[in-house]
Amino acid sequence: MNKSLLEQLSPTNCQIIFIDQQPQMAFGVQSIDRQTLKNNVVGLAKAAKVFDIPTTITTVETESFSGHTYPELLDVFPNAPLLERTSMNSWDDQKVRDALAKNGRKKVIVSGLWTEVCNITFSFGAMLEGDYEIYMVADASGGTSKEAHDYAMQRMIQAGVIPVTWQQVLLEWQRDWAKRETYDAVMDIVREHSGAYGMGVDYAYTMVHKATERTKNQHEVLAPVPAK
């Protein structure tokens, strides 16, 4: 076995690419709830920002078909260039190859649409010709059906792609809760994007540790009044 595949993801050994997180591509996704998909993509992006992970964003046929990248994603990386393409395969564009090579990290985390087209072709090209290790974020990617997504994931896994989830990546980057320099920022992401886990963190902070509520507003609490 390639022992490098056993090496955990860290803020210093990987980079990330977001492929075609655009509305028209999301319209075709049927493998995951689309609001959940966007939540996971943005949560992953915020995590990459916290840990200063080199990030590449690619787009395809923005003006003619796919529409503009999610504004929530762009707001996380306000100065990031958008690498526009015509090919369904990001690896076919030299700008993408150059961006990945410039970052100098062989572990590439992928979040993209669609799993069975853009993600798989990029992964195979990057692995075959670029000698990259691919980590596919299954719940920050989507396919045109559950079968399309699942079988594409299986095909990639058979070829050596490593399947991960967005929260797994976040916590693998954090690794140790003693790392206080990123602790609060990670907890902010969890509370906003991690569903029941985040609700539990809010509950523990306010009810157990008596922290102030996360809301930006102060609401007057009216005491119970029995109806007459």
Stockholm file with secondary structure:
# STOCKHOLM 1.0

chainA/1-228         MNKSLLEQLSPTNCQIIFIDQQPQMAFGVQSIDRQTLKNNVVGLAKAAKVFDIPTTITTVETESFSGHTYPELLDVFPNAPLLERTSMNSWDDQKVRDALAKNGRKKVIVSGLWTEVCNITFSFGAMLEGDYEIYMVADASGGTSKEAHDYAMQRMIQAGVIPVTWQQVLLEWQRDWAKRETYDAVMDIVREHSGAYGMGVDYAYTMVHKATERTKNQHEVLAPVPAK
#=GR chainA/1-228 SS CCGGGGSCCCTTSEEEEEECCCHHHHHTCCSSCHHHHHHHHHHHHHHHHHTTCCEEEEEESIIIIICCCCHHHHHHSTTCCEEEESSSCGGGSHHHHHHHHHHTCSEEEEEEBCIIIIIHHHHHHHHHHHCCEEEEEGGGCBCSSHHHHHHHHHHHHHHTCEEECHHHHHHHHHCCTTCHHHHHHHHHHHHHHSHHHHHHHHHIIIIISCCCCSCSSCCCCCCCCCCC
#=GC SS_cons         CCGGGGSCCCTTSEEEEEECCCHHHHHTCCSSCHHHHHHHHHHHHHHHHHTTCCEEEEEESIIIIICCCCHHHHHHSTTCCEEEESSSCGGGSHHHHHHHHHHTCSEEEEEEBCIIIIIHHHHHHHHHHHCCEEEEEGGGCBCSSHHHHHHHHHHHHHHTCEEECHHHHHHHHHCCTTCHHHHHHHHHHHHHHSHHHHHHHHHIIIIISCCCCSCSSCCCCCCCCCCC
//
